[in-house]
Amino acid sequence: MLAKPLKKATAAEIRKFILKEIILIFGCSLKITVDKEPENKAEIAKIIRALGILLIQIFSYNPHAQEQVEADYLSLVNAFAKLANAQSWK
């Protein structure tokens, strides 16, 4: 799982993240799972389909179906909180 804090979660920013931080480093994935939030729609779906990647859309919050994702998300929240607090001390 990869994550990056974004100032704005726009389709363009998410597209850049997918291209630069995932595809250019690890190669093209066979499938990508995203939630059904608006920023994950049209523009991102176009680029994913153009690359031949299977796009799987899930509901935004389903803790029973996404237990591992929820655990990873909590770890990310804690890590980002520590980074944010560490920078405020400088």
PDB file of N, CA, C and O in Angstrom:
ATOM      1  N   MET A   1       0.839  -1.165   0.000  1.00  0.00           N
ATOM      2  CA  MET A   1       0.000   0.000   0.000  1.00  0.00           C
ATOM      3  C   MET A   1       0.885   1.230   0.000  1.00  0.00           C
ATOM      4  O   MET A   1       1.865   1.304   0.741  1.00  0.00           O
ATOM      5  N   LEU A   2       0.533   2.189  -0.834  1.00  0.00           N
ATOM      6  CA  LEU A   2       1.252   3.457  -0.896  1.00  0.00           C
ATOM      7  C   LEU A   2       0.306   4.586  -0.549  1.00  0.00           C
ATOM      8  O   LEU A   2      -0.885   4.533  -0.854  1.00  0.00           O
ATOM      9  N   ALA A   3       0.842   5.600   0.087  1.00  0.00           N
ATOM     10  CA  ALA A   3       0.032   6.772   0.417  1.00  0.00           C
ATOM     11  C   ALA A   3       0.915   8.004   0.378  1.00  0.00           C
ATOM     12  O   ALA A   3       2.127   7.932   0.579  1.00  0.00           O
ATOM     13  N   LYS A   4       0.283   9.124   0.117  1.00  0.00           N
ATOM     14  CA  LYS A   4       1.001  10.388   0.088  1.00  0.00           C
ATOM     15  C   LYS A   4       0.019  11.480   0.497  1.00  0.00           C
ATOM     16  O   LYS A   4      -1.085  11.546  -0.044  1.00  0.00           O
ATOM     17  N   PRO A   5       0.398  12.327   1.432  1.00  0.00           N
ATOM     18  CA  PRO A   5      -0.512  13.422   1.786  1.00  0.00           C
ATOM     19  C   PRO A   5      -0.579  14.431   0.644  1.00  0.00           C
ATOM     20  O   PRO A   5       0.448  14.851   0.113  1.00  0.00           O
ATOM     21  N   LEU A   6      -1.786  14.809   0.277  1.00  0.00           N
ATOM     22  CA  LEU A   6      -1.996  15.777  -0.791  1.00  0.00           C
ATOM     23  C   LEU A   6      -2.680  17.011  -0.220  1.00  0.00           C
ATOM     24  O   LEU A   6      -3.568  16.895   0.625  1.00  0.00           O
ATOM     25  N   LYS A   7      -2.273  18.186  -0.673  1.00  0.00           N
ATOM     26  CA  LYS A   7      -2.944  19.404  -0.223  1.00  0.00           C
ATOM     27  C   LYS A   7      -4.392  19.398  -0.666  1.00  0.00           C
ATOM     28  O   LYS A   7      -5.283  19.787   0.089  1.00  0.00           O
ATOM     29  N   LYS A   8      -4.626  18.951  -1.905  1.00  0.00           N
ATOM     30  CA  LYS A   8      -5.982  18.829  -2.440  1.00  0.00           C
ATOM     31  C   LYS A   8      -6.080  17.494  -3.161  1.00  0.00           C
ATOM     32  O   LYS A   8      -5.223  17.159  -3.979  1.00  0.00           O
ATOM     33  N   ALA A   9      -7.120  16.736  -2.858  1.00  0.00           N
ATOM     34  CA  ALA A   9      -7.300  15.428  -3.488  1.00  0.00           C
ATOM     35  C   ALA A   9      -8.100  15.571  -4.777  1.00  0.00           C
ATOM     36  O   ALA A   9      -9.202  15.035  -4.899  1.00  0.00           O
ATOM     37  N   THR A  10      -7.540  16.291  -5.728  1.00  0.00           N
ATOM     38  CA  THR A  10      -8.206  16.452  -7.022  1.00  0.00           C
ATOM     39  C   THR A  10      -7.848  15.275  -7.922  1.00  0.00           C
ATOM     40  O   THR A  10      -6.878  14.559  -7.673  1.00  0.00           O
ATOM     41  N   ALA A  11      -8.642  15.088  -8.966  1.00  0.00           N
ATOM     42  CA  ALA A  11      -8.365  14.003  -9.909  1.00  0.00           C
ATOM     43  C   ALA A  11      -6.981  14.156 -10.523  1.00  0.00           C
ATOM     44  O   ALA A  11      -6.275  13.167 -10.719  1.00  0.00           O
ATOM     45  N   ALA A  12      -6.587  15.392 -10.828  1.00  0.00           N
ATOM     46  CA  ALA A  12      -5.268  15.626 -11.432  1.00  0.00           C
ATOM     47  C   ALA A  12      -4.146  15.235 -10.474  1.00  0.00           C
ATOM     48  O   ALA A  12      -3.166  14.621 -10.895  1.00  0.00           O
ATOM     49  N   GLU A  13      -4.273  15.580  -9.192  1.00  0.00           N
ATOM     50  CA  GLU A  13      -3.242  15.233  -8.204  1.00  0.00           C
ATOM     51  C   GLU A  13      -3.171  13.724  -7.992  1.00  0.00           C
ATOM     52  O   GLU A  13      -2.083  13.157  -7.890  1.00  0.00           O
ATOM     53  N   ILE A  14      -4.323  13.083  -7.928  1.00  0.00           N
ATOM     54  CA  ILE A  14      -4.342  11.633  -7.743  1.00  0.00           C
ATOM     55  C   ILE A  14      -3.767  10.942  -8.975  1.00  0.00           C
ATOM     56  O   ILE A  14      -3.035   9.960  -8.851  1.00  0.00           O
ATOM     57  N   ARG A  15      -4.097  11.455 -10.175  1.00  0.00           N
ATOM     58  CA  ARG A  15      -3.535  10.901 -11.417  1.00  0.00           C
ATOM     59  C   ARG A  15      -2.016  11.014 -11.410  1.00  0.00           C
ATOM     60  O   ARG A  15      -1.320  10.064 -11.769  1.00  0.00           O
ATOM     61  N   LYS A  16      -1.497  12.179 -11.001  1.00  0.00           N
ATOM     62  CA  LYS A  16      -0.040  12.368 -10.931  1.00  0.00           C
ATOM     63  C   LYS A  16       0.586  11.376  -9.958  1.00  0.00           C
ATOM     64  O   LYS A  16       1.633  10.794 -10.243  1.00  0.00           O
ATOM     65  N   PHE A  17      -0.060  11.184  -8.807  1.00  0.00           N
ATOM     66  CA  PHE A  17       0.442  10.238  -7.811  1.00  0.00           C
ATOM     67  C   PHE A  17       0.491   8.826  -8.389  1.00  0.00           C
ATOM     68  O   PHE A  17       1.491   8.125  -8.237  1.00  0.00           O
ATOM     69  N   ILE A  18      -0.589   8.409  -9.052  1.00  0.00           N
ATOM     70  CA  ILE A  18      -0.627   7.063  -9.631  1.00  0.00           C
ATOM     71  C   ILE A  18       0.479   6.893 -10.664  1.00  0.00           C
ATOM     72  O   ILE A  18       1.173   5.876 -10.668  1.00  0.00           O
ATOM     73  N   LEU A  19       0.647   7.873 -11.535  1.00  0.00           N
ATOM     74  CA  LEU A  19       1.663   7.766 -12.590  1.00  0.00           C
ATOM     75  C   LEU A  19       3.084   7.834 -12.043  1.00  0.00           C
ATOM     76  O   LEU A  19       3.902   6.965 -12.342  1.00  0.00           O
ATOM     77  N   LYS A  20       3.387   8.861 -11.241  1.00  0.00           N
ATOM     78  CA  LYS A  20       4.768   9.096 -10.803  1.00  0.00           C
ATOM     79  C   LYS A  20       5.205   8.219  -9.640  1.00  0.00           C
ATOM     80  O   LYS A  20       6.353   7.777  -9.599  1.00  0.00           O
ATOM     81  N   GLU A  21       4.314   7.963  -8.701  1.00  0.00           N
ATOM     82  CA  GLU A  21       4.705   7.252  -7.484  1.00  0.00           C
ATOM     83  C   GLU A  21       4.429   5.750  -7.539  1.00  0.00           C
ATOM     84  O   GLU A  21       4.979   4.992  -6.740  1.00  0.00           O
ATOM     85  N   ILE A  22       3.597   5.323  -8.457  1.00  0.00           N
ATOM     86  CA  ILE A  22       3.276   3.897  -8.520  1.00  0.00           C
ATOM     87  C   ILE A  22       3.747   3.293  -9.844  1.00  0.00           C
ATOM     88  O   ILE A  22       4.623   2.429  -9.854  1.00  0.00           O
ATOM     89  N   ILE A  23       3.173   3.739 -10.950  1.00  0.00           N
ATOM     90  CA  ILE A  23       3.452   3.104 -12.242  1.00  0.00           C
ATOM     91  C   ILE A  23       4.900   3.289 -12.681  1.00  0.00           C
ATOM     92  O   ILE A  23       5.523   2.330 -13.138  1.00  0.00           O
ATOM     93  N   LEU A  24       5.449   4.486 -12.558  1.00  0.00           N
ATOM     94  CA  LEU A  24       6.836   4.705 -12.994  1.00  0.00           C
ATOM     95  C   LEU A  24       7.851   3.981 -12.113  1.00  0.00           C
ATOM     96  O   LEU A  24       8.951   3.665 -12.568  1.00  0.00           O
ATOM     97  N   ILE A  25       7.495   3.718 -10.864  1.00  0.00           N
ATOM     98  CA  ILE A  25       8.421   3.032  -9.955  1.00  0.00           C
ATOM     99  C   ILE A  25       8.239   1.516 -10.004  1.00  0.00           C
ATOM    100  O   ILE A  25       9.215   0.774 -10.109  1.00  0.00           O
ATOM    101  N   PHE A  26       6.983   1.057  -9.927  1.00  0.00           N
ATOM    102  CA  PHE A  26       6.717  -0.371  -9.799  1.00  0.00           C
ATOM    103  C   PHE A  26       6.215  -1.031 -11.078  1.00  0.00           C
ATOM    104  O   PHE A  26       6.108  -2.256 -11.142  1.00  0.00           O
ATOM    105  N   GLY A  27       5.908  -0.237 -12.091  1.00  0.00           N
ATOM    106  CA  GLY A  27       5.334  -0.788 -13.311  1.00  0.00           C
ATOM    107  C   GLY A  27       3.819  -0.781 -13.238  1.00  0.00           C
ATOM    108  O   GLY A  27       3.227  -0.375 -12.238  1.00  0.00           O
ATOM    109  N   CYS A  28       3.219  -1.228 -14.297  1.00  0.00           N
ATOM    110  CA  CYS A  28       1.769  -1.181 -14.425  1.00  0.00           C
ATOM    111  C   CYS A  28       1.125  -2.324 -13.641  1.00  0.00           C
ATOM    112  O   CYS A  28       1.504  -3.485 -13.799  1.00  0.00           O
ATOM    113  N   SER A  29       0.172  -1.994 -12.816  1.00  0.00           N
ATOM    114  CA  SER A  29      -0.554  -2.974 -12.018  1.00  0.00           C
ATOM    115  C   SER A  29      -1.640  -3.623 -12.864  1.00  0.00           C
ATOM    116  O   SER A  29      -2.059  -3.072 -13.882  1.00  0.00           O
ATOM    117  N   LEU A  30      -2.090  -4.788 -12.440  1.00  0.00           N
ATOM    118  CA  LEU A  30      -3.189  -5.435 -13.142  1.00  0.00           C
ATOM    119  C   LEU A  30      -4.532  -4.904 -12.682  1.00  0.00           C
ATOM    120  O   LEU A  30      -5.502  -4.916 -13.440  1.00  0.00           O
ATOM    121  N   LYS A  31      -4.596  -4.431 -11.421  1.00  0.00           N
ATOM    122  CA  LYS A  31      -5.844  -3.862 -10.924  1.00  0.00           C
ATOM    123  C   LYS A  31      -5.550  -2.814  -9.861  1.00  0.00           C
ATOM    124  O   LYS A  31      -4.533  -2.876  -9.169  1.00  0.00           O
ATOM    125  N   ILE A  32      -6.450  -1.859  -9.747  1.00  0.00           N
ATOM    126  CA  ILE A  32      -6.365  -0.812  -8.732  1.00  0.00           C
ATOM    127  C   ILE A  32      -7.732  -0.721  -8.073  1.00  0.00           C
ATOM    128  O   ILE A  32      -8.753  -0.683  -8.760  1.00  0.00           O
ATOM    129  N   THR A  33      -7.755  -0.686  -6.750  1.00  0.00           N
ATOM    130  CA  THR A  33      -8.998  -0.550  -6.009  1.00  0.00           C
ATOM    131  C   THR A  33      -9.091   0.860  -5.461  1.00  0.00           C
ATOM    132  O   THR A  33      -8.178   1.334  -4.785  1.00  0.00           O
ATOM    133  N   VAL A  34     -10.200   1.532  -5.754  1.00  0.00           N
ATOM    134  CA  VAL A  34     -10.430   2.896  -5.270  1.00  0.00           C
ATOM    135  C   VAL A  34     -11.830   2.971  -4.682  1.00  0.00           C
ATOM    136  O   VAL A  34     -12.690   2.143  -4.982  1.00  0.00           O
ATOM    137  N   ASP A  35     -12.044   3.981  -3.838  1.00  0.00           N
ATOM    138  CA  ASP A  35     -13.401   4.185  -3.349  1.00  0.00           C
ATOM    139  C   ASP A  35     -14.186   4.980  -4.382  1.00  0.00           C
ATOM    140  O   ASP A  35     -13.630   5.425  -5.387  1.00  0.00           O
ATOM    141  N   LYS A  36     -15.466   5.155  -4.135  1.00  0.00           N
ATOM    142  CA  LYS A  36     -16.332   5.812  -5.121  1.00  0.00           C
ATOM    143  C   LYS A  36     -16.444   7.310  -4.895  1.00  0.00           C
ATOM    144  O   LYS A  36     -17.440   7.918  -5.288  1.00  0.00           O
ATOM    145  N   GLU A  37     -15.455   7.910  -4.276  1.00  0.00           N
ATOM    146  CA  GLU A  37     -15.466   9.354  -4.076  1.00  0.00           C
ATOM    147  C   GLU A  37     -15.330  10.052  -5.427  1.00  0.00           C
ATOM    148  O   GLU A  37     -14.739   9.487  -6.347  1.00  0.00           O
ATOM    149  N   PRO A  38     -15.864  11.273  -5.567  1.00  0.00           N
ATOM    150  CA  PRO A  38     -15.855  11.968  -6.863  1.00  0.00           C
ATOM    151  C   PRO A  38     -14.464  12.155  -7.465  1.00  0.00           C
ATOM    152  O   PRO A  38     -14.306  12.102  -8.684  1.00  0.00           O
ATOM    153  N   GLU A  39     -13.457  12.372  -6.620  1.00  0.00           N
ATOM    154  CA  GLU A  39     -12.122  12.609  -7.171  1.00  0.00           C
ATOM    155  C   GLU A  39     -11.521  11.359  -7.812  1.00  0.00           C
ATOM    156  O   GLU A  39     -10.502  11.448  -8.497  1.00  0.00           O
ATOM    157  N   ASN A  40     -12.141  10.197  -7.596  1.00  0.00           N
ATOM    158  CA  ASN A  40     -11.645   8.959  -8.200  1.00  0.00           C
ATOM    159  C   ASN A  40     -12.376   8.596  -9.482  1.00  0.00           C
ATOM    160  O   ASN A  40     -12.258   7.470  -9.964  1.00  0.00           O
ATOM    161  N   LYS A  41     -13.109   9.513 -10.025  1.00  0.00           N
ATOM    162  CA  LYS A  41     -13.963   9.203 -11.168  1.00  0.00           C
ATOM    163  C   LYS A  41     -13.282   9.450 -12.501  1.00  0.00           C
ATOM    164  O   LYS A  41     -12.161   8.992 -12.725  1.00  0.00           O
ATOM    165  N   ALA A  42     -13.943  10.159 -13.372  1.00  0.00           N
ATOM    166  CA  ALA A  42     -13.676  10.289 -14.802  1.00  0.00           C
ATOM    167  C   ALA A  42     -12.216  10.314 -15.232  1.00  0.00           C
ATOM    168  O   ALA A  42     -11.778   9.414 -15.949  1.00  0.00           O
ATOM    169  N   GLU A  43     -11.454  11.315 -14.817  1.00  0.00           N
ATOM    170  CA  GLU A  43     -10.085  11.479 -15.327  1.00  0.00           C
ATOM    171  C   GLU A  43      -9.198  10.306 -14.938  1.00  0.00           C
ATOM    172  O   GLU A  43      -8.417   9.817 -15.754  1.00  0.00           O
ATOM    173  N   ILE A  44      -9.312   9.860 -13.708  1.00  0.00           N
ATOM    174  CA  ILE A  44      -8.494   8.745 -13.241  1.00  0.00           C
ATOM    175  C   ILE A  44      -8.912   7.455 -13.944  1.00  0.00           C
ATOM    176  O   ILE A  44      -8.063   6.664 -14.353  1.00  0.00           O
ATOM    177  N   ALA A  45     -10.215   7.246 -14.082  1.00  0.00           N
ATOM    178  CA  ALA A  45     -10.710   6.047 -14.760  1.00  0.00           C
ATOM    179  C   ALA A  45     -10.204   5.984 -16.199  1.00  0.00           C
ATOM    180  O   ALA A  45      -9.879   4.905 -16.694  1.00  0.00           O
ATOM    181  N   LYS A  46     -10.135   7.127 -16.872  1.00  0.00           N
ATOM    182  CA  LYS A  46      -9.646   7.163 -18.257  1.00  0.00           C
ATOM    183  C   LYS A  46      -8.213   6.666 -18.355  1.00  0.00           C
ATOM    184  O   LYS A  46      -7.898   5.820 -19.192  1.00  0.00           O
ATOM    185  N   ILE A  47      -7.352   7.189 -17.505  1.00  0.00           N
ATOM    186  CA  ILE A  47      -5.934   6.809 -17.592  1.00  0.00           C
ATOM    187  C   ILE A  47      -5.730   5.356 -17.193  1.00  0.00           C
ATOM    188  O   ILE A  47      -4.897   4.662 -17.776  1.00  0.00           O
ATOM    189  N   ILE A  48      -6.479   4.895 -16.212  1.00  0.00           N
ATOM    190  CA  ILE A  48      -6.354   3.504 -15.773  1.00  0.00           C
ATOM    191  C   ILE A  48      -6.811   2.561 -16.886  1.00  0.00           C
ATOM    192  O   ILE A  48      -6.156   1.554 -17.156  1.00  0.00           O
ATOM    193  N   ARG A  49      -7.923   2.884 -17.523  1.00  0.00           N
ATOM    194  CA  ARG A  49      -8.406   2.048 -18.634  1.00  0.00           C
ATOM    195  C   ARG A  49      -7.448   2.093 -19.820  1.00  0.00           C
ATOM    196  O   ARG A  49      -7.232   1.077 -20.480  1.00  0.00           O
ATOM    197  N   ALA A  50      -6.873   3.259 -20.092  1.00  0.00           N
ATOM    198  CA  ALA A  50      -5.925   3.389 -21.209  1.00  0.00           C
ATOM    199  C   ALA A  50      -4.712   2.492 -21.004  1.00  0.00           C
ATOM    200  O   ALA A  50      -4.121   2.013 -21.971  1.00  0.00           O
ATOM    201  N   LEU A  51      -4.340   2.262 -19.748  1.00  0.00           N
ATOM    202  CA  LEU A  51      -3.203   1.397 -19.441  1.00  0.00           C
ATOM    203  C   LEU A  51      -3.603  -0.071 -19.326  1.00  0.00           C
ATOM    204  O   LEU A  51      -2.753  -0.931 -19.098  1.00  0.00           O
ATOM    205  N   GLY A  52      -4.894  -0.357 -19.484  1.00  0.00           N
ATOM    206  CA  GLY A  52      -5.361  -1.737 -19.419  1.00  0.00           C
ATOM    207  C   GLY A  52      -5.465  -2.288 -18.014  1.00  0.00           C
ATOM    208  O   GLY A  52      -5.408  -3.501 -17.816  1.00  0.00           O
ATOM    209  N   ILE A  53      -5.617  -1.410 -17.035  1.00  0.00           N
ATOM    210  CA  ILE A  53      -5.717  -1.824 -15.635  1.00  0.00           C
ATOM    211  C   ILE A  53      -7.186  -2.015 -15.282  1.00  0.00           C
ATOM    212  O   ILE A  53      -8.029  -1.199 -15.654  1.00  0.00           O
ATOM    213  N   LEU A  54      -7.492  -3.086 -14.569  1.00  0.00           N
ATOM    214  CA  LEU A  54      -8.843  -3.320 -14.083  1.00  0.00           C
ATOM    215  C   LEU A  54      -9.110  -2.363 -12.930  1.00  0.00           C
ATOM    216  O   LEU A  54      -8.360  -2.346 -11.953  1.00  0.00           O
ATOM    217  N   LEU A  55     -10.166  -1.570 -13.033  1.00  0.00           N
ATOM    218  CA  LEU A  55     -10.527  -0.609 -11.991  1.00  0.00           C
ATOM    219  C   LEU A  55     -11.647  -1.200 -11.158  1.00  0.00           C
ATOM    220  O   LEU A  55     -12.725  -1.490 -11.677  1.00  0.00           O
ATOM    221  N   ILE A  56     -11.399  -1.380  -9.867  1.00  0.00           N
ATOM    222  CA  ILE A  56     -12.401  -1.914  -8.950  1.00  0.00           C
ATOM    223  C   ILE A  56     -12.820  -0.782  -8.029  1.00  0.00           C
ATOM    224  O   ILE A  56     -11.996  -0.220  -7.308  1.00  0.00           O
ATOM    225  N   GLN A  57     -14.115  -0.447  -8.055  1.00  0.00           N
ATOM    226  CA  GLN A  57     -14.612   0.620  -7.190  1.00  0.00           C
ATOM    227  C   GLN A  57     -15.374   0.005  -6.028  1.00  0.00           C
ATOM    228  O   GLN A  57     -16.195  -0.894  -6.208  1.00  0.00           O
ATOM    229  N   ILE A  58     -15.087   0.506  -4.835  1.00  0.00           N
ATOM    230  CA  ILE A  58     -15.735   0.016  -3.624  1.00  0.00           C
ATOM    231  C   ILE A  58     -16.419   1.178  -2.925  1.00  0.00           C
ATOM    232  O   ILE A  58     -16.156   2.339  -3.236  1.00  0.00           O
ATOM    233  N   PHE A  59     -17.292   0.865  -1.988  1.00  0.00           N
ATOM    234  CA  PHE A  59     -17.911   1.919  -1.194  1.00  0.00           C
ATOM    235  C   PHE A  59     -16.863   2.522  -0.275  1.00  0.00           C
ATOM    236  O   PHE A  59     -15.925   1.841   0.138  1.00  0.00           O
ATOM    237  N   SER A  60     -17.022   3.795   0.042  1.00  0.00           N
ATOM    238  CA  SER A  60     -16.020   4.527   0.813  1.00  0.00           C
ATOM    239  C   SER A  60     -15.713   3.879   2.151  1.00  0.00           C
ATOM    240  O   SER A  60     -14.547   3.812   2.541  1.00  0.00           O
ATOM    241  N   TYR A  61     -16.717   3.401   2.861  1.00  0.00           N
ATOM    242  CA  TYR A  61     -16.456   2.867   4.191  1.00  0.00           C
ATOM    243  C   TYR A  61     -17.195   1.555   4.367  1.00  0.00           C
ATOM    244  O   TYR A  61     -18.426   1.528   4.393  1.00  0.00           O
ATOM    245  N   ASN A  62     -16.464   0.491   4.487  1.00  0.00           N
ATOM    246  CA  ASN A  62     -17.011  -0.822   4.761  1.00  0.00           C
ATOM    247  C   ASN A  62     -15.970  -1.570   5.581  1.00  0.00           C
ATOM    248  O   ASN A  62     -15.185  -2.344   5.033  1.00  0.00           O
ATOM    249  N   PRO A  63     -15.960  -1.343   6.902  1.00  0.00           N
ATOM    250  CA  PRO A  63     -14.883  -1.891   7.734  1.00  0.00           C
ATOM    251  C   PRO A  63     -14.788  -3.414   7.722  1.00  0.00           C
ATOM    252  O   PRO A  63     -13.695  -3.958   7.874  1.00  0.00           O
ATOM    253  N   HIS A  64     -15.908  -4.112   7.546  1.00  0.00           N
ATOM    254  CA  HIS A  64     -15.850  -5.574   7.557  1.00  0.00           C
ATOM    255  C   HIS A  64     -15.194  -6.118   6.294  1.00  0.00           C
ATOM    256  O   HIS A  64     -14.472  -7.114   6.349  1.00  0.00           O
ATOM    257  N   ALA A  65     -15.439  -5.479   5.172  1.00  0.00           N
ATOM    258  CA  ALA A  65     -14.861  -5.942   3.909  1.00  0.00           C
ATOM    259  C   ALA A  65     -13.429  -5.466   3.732  1.00  0.00           C
ATOM    260  O   ALA A  65     -12.697  -5.985   2.889  1.00  0.00           O
ATOM    261  N   GLN A  66     -13.031  -4.485   4.520  1.00  0.00           N
ATOM    262  CA  GLN A  66     -11.728  -3.857   4.323  1.00  0.00           C
ATOM    263  C   GLN A  66     -10.904  -3.828   5.612  1.00  0.00           C
ATOM    264  O   GLN A  66     -10.280  -2.811   5.918  1.00  0.00           O
ATOM    265  N   GLU A  67     -10.893  -4.906   6.354  1.00  0.00           N
ATOM    266  CA  GLU A  67     -10.195  -4.906   7.640  1.00  0.00           C
ATOM    267  C   GLU A  67      -8.718  -4.562   7.495  1.00  0.00           C
ATOM    268  O   GLU A  67      -8.198  -3.762   8.274  1.00  0.00           O
ATOM    269  N   GLN A  68      -8.030  -5.148   6.515  1.00  0.00           N
ATOM    270  CA  GLN A  68      -6.605  -4.863   6.337  1.00  0.00           C
ATOM    271  C   GLN A  68      -6.391  -3.419   5.917  1.00  0.00           C
ATOM    272  O   GLN A  68      -5.462  -2.762   6.386  1.00  0.00           O
ATOM    273  N   VAL A  69      -7.250  -2.926   5.035  1.00  0.00           N
ATOM    274  CA  VAL A  69      -7.145  -1.531   4.600  1.00  0.00           C
ATOM    275  C   VAL A  69      -7.350  -0.601   5.787  1.00  0.00           C
ATOM    276  O   VAL A  69      -6.630   0.386   5.936  1.00  0.00           O
ATOM    277  N   GLU A  70      -8.331  -0.914   6.633  1.00  0.00           N
ATOM    278  CA  GLU A  70      -8.596  -0.088   7.812  1.00  0.00           C
ATOM    279  C   GLU A  70      -7.383  -0.080   8.747  1.00  0.00           C
ATOM    280  O   GLU A  70      -7.023   0.968   9.284  1.00  0.00           O
ATOM    281  N   ALA A  71      -6.761  -1.226   8.940  1.00  0.00           N
ATOM    282  CA  ALA A  71      -5.579  -1.302   9.806  1.00  0.00           C
ATOM    283  C   ALA A  71      -4.431  -0.493   9.212  1.00  0.00           C
ATOM    284  O   ALA A  71      -3.743   0.232   9.930  1.00  0.00           O
ATOM    285  N   ASP A  72      -4.223  -0.616   7.904  1.00  0.00           N
ATOM    286  CA  ASP A  72      -3.174   0.161   7.240  1.00  0.00           C
ATOM    287  C   ASP A  72      -3.474   1.652   7.310  1.00  0.00           C
ATOM    288  O   ASP A  72      -2.574   2.467   7.511  1.00  0.00           O
ATOM    289  N   TYR A  73      -4.742   2.000   7.144  1.00  0.00           N
ATOM    290  CA  TYR A  73      -5.147   3.409   7.190  1.00  0.00           C
ATOM    291  C   TYR A  73      -4.837   4.007   8.562  1.00  0.00           C
ATOM    292  O   TYR A  73      -4.330   5.125   8.653  1.00  0.00           O
ATOM    293  N   LEU A  74      -5.140   3.266   9.622  1.00  0.00           N
ATOM    294  CA  LEU A  74      -4.861   3.756  10.972  1.00  0.00           C
ATOM    295  C   LEU A  74      -3.363   3.971  11.167  1.00  0.00           C
ATOM    296  O   LEU A  74      -2.955   4.949  11.792  1.00  0.00           O
ATOM    297  N   SER A  75      -2.546   3.072  10.641  1.00  0.00           N
ATOM    298  CA  SER A  75      -1.091   3.236  10.722  1.00  0.00           C
ATOM    299  C   SER A  75      -0.644   4.495   9.989  1.00  0.00           C
ATOM    300  O   SER A  75       0.223   5.225  10.471  1.00  0.00           O
ATOM    301  N   LEU A  76      -1.238   4.750   8.822  1.00  0.00           N
ATOM    302  CA  LEU A  76      -0.892   5.952   8.057  1.00  0.00           C
ATOM    303  C   LEU A  76      -1.299   7.221   8.793  1.00  0.00           C
ATOM    304  O   LEU A  76      -0.540   8.189   8.839  1.00  0.00           O
ATOM    305  N   VAL A  77      -2.490   7.215   9.364  1.00  0.00           N
ATOM    306  CA  VAL A  77      -2.961   8.385  10.113  1.00  0.00           C
ATOM    307  C   VAL A  77      -1.998   8.686  11.252  1.00  0.00           C
ATOM    308  O   VAL A  77      -1.631   9.841  11.466  1.00  0.00           O
ATOM    309  N   ASN A  78      -1.592   7.663  11.978  1.00  0.00           N
ATOM    310  CA  ASN A  78      -0.654   7.858  13.087  1.00  0.00           C
ATOM    311  C   ASN A  78       0.699   8.364  12.596  1.00  0.00           C
ATOM    312  O   ASN A  78       1.293   9.246  13.214  1.00  0.00           O
ATOM    313  N   ALA A  79       1.188   7.811  11.489  1.00  0.00           N
ATOM    314  CA  ALA A  79       2.484   8.247  10.945  1.00  0.00           C
ATOM    315  C   ALA A  79       2.420   9.696  10.483  1.00  0.00           C
ATOM    316  O   ALA A  79       3.332  10.475  10.761  1.00  0.00           O
ATOM    317  N   PHE A  80       1.349  10.066   9.779  1.00  0.00           N
ATOM    318  CA  PHE A  80       1.208  11.451   9.316  1.00  0.00           C
ATOM    319  C   PHE A  80       1.065  12.410  10.490  1.00  0.00           C
ATOM    320  O   PHE A  80       1.587  13.524  10.449  1.00  0.00           O
ATOM    321  N   ALA A  81       0.363  11.983  11.534  1.00  0.00           N
ATOM    322  CA  ALA A  81       0.212  12.834  12.717  1.00  0.00           C
ATOM    323  C   ALA A  81       1.566  13.074  13.373  1.00  0.00           C
ATOM    324  O   ALA A  81       1.863  14.194  13.787  1.00  0.00           O
ATOM    325  N   LYS A  82       2.386  12.037  13.471  1.00  0.00           N
ATOM    326  CA  LYS A  82       3.721  12.198  14.060  1.00  0.00           C
ATOM    327  C   LYS A  82       4.587  13.118  13.213  1.00  0.00           C
ATOM    328  O   LYS A  82       5.317  13.954  13.745  1.00  0.00           O
ATOM    329  N   LEU A  83       4.506  12.962  11.884  1.00  0.00           N
ATOM    330  CA  LEU A  83       5.278  13.843  11.001  1.00  0.00           C
ATOM    331  C   LEU A  83       4.829  15.293  11.136  1.00  0.00           C
ATOM    332  O   LEU A  83       5.659  16.201  11.180  1.00  0.00           O
ATOM    333  N   ALA A  84       3.538  15.506  11.203  1.00  0.00           N
ATOM    334  CA  ALA A  84       3.013  16.872  11.331  1.00  0.00           C
ATOM    335  C   ALA A  84       3.450  17.486  12.652  1.00  0.00           C
ATOM    336  O   ALA A  84       3.848  18.650  12.693  1.00  0.00           O
ATOM    337  N   ASN A  85       3.380  16.714  13.729  1.00  0.00           N
ATOM    338  CA  ASN A  85       3.780  17.225  15.041  1.00  0.00           C
ATOM    339  C   ASN A  85       5.279  17.440  15.121  1.00  0.00           C
ATOM    340  O   ASN A  85       5.733  18.383  15.768  1.00  0.00           O
ATOM    341  N   ALA A  86       6.054  16.583  14.474  1.00  0.00           N
ATOM    342  CA  ALA A  86       7.514  16.734  14.493  1.00  0.00           C
ATOM    343  C   ALA A  86       7.919  18.025  13.806  1.00  0.00           C
ATOM    344  O   ALA A  86       8.846  18.702  14.252  1.00  0.00           O
ATOM    345  N   GLN A  87       7.240  18.371  12.734  1.00  0.00           N
ATOM    346  CA  GLN A  87       7.589  19.590  12.007  1.00  0.00           C
ATOM    347  C   GLN A  87       7.203  20.838  12.782  1.00  0.00           C
ATOM    348  O   GLN A  87       7.829  21.885  12.615  1.00  0.00           O
ATOM    349  N   SER A  88       6.182  20.744  13.626  1.00  0.00           N
ATOM    350  CA  SER A  88       5.777  21.923  14.389  1.00  0.00           C
ATOM    351  C   SER A  88       6.795  22.254  15.483  1.00  0.00           C
ATOM    352  O   SER A  88       6.786  23.366  16.011  1.00  0.00           O
ATOM    353  N   TRP A  89       7.677  21.300  15.833  1.00  0.00           N
ATOM    354  CA  TRP A  89       8.692  21.536  16.859  1.00  0.00           C
ATOM    355  C   TRP A  89       9.933  22.208  16.292  1.00  0.00           C
ATOM    356  O   TRP A  89      10.775  22.688  17.050  1.00  0.00           O
ATOM    357  N   LYS A  90      10.058  22.248  14.967  1.00  0.00           N
ATOM    358  CA  LYS A  90      11.266  22.807  14.359  1.00  0.00           C
ATOM    359  C   LYS A  90      11.198  24.301  14.273  1.00  0.00           C
ATOM    360  O   LYS A  90      12.134  24.935  13.787  1.00  0.00           O
TER     361      LYS A  90
END
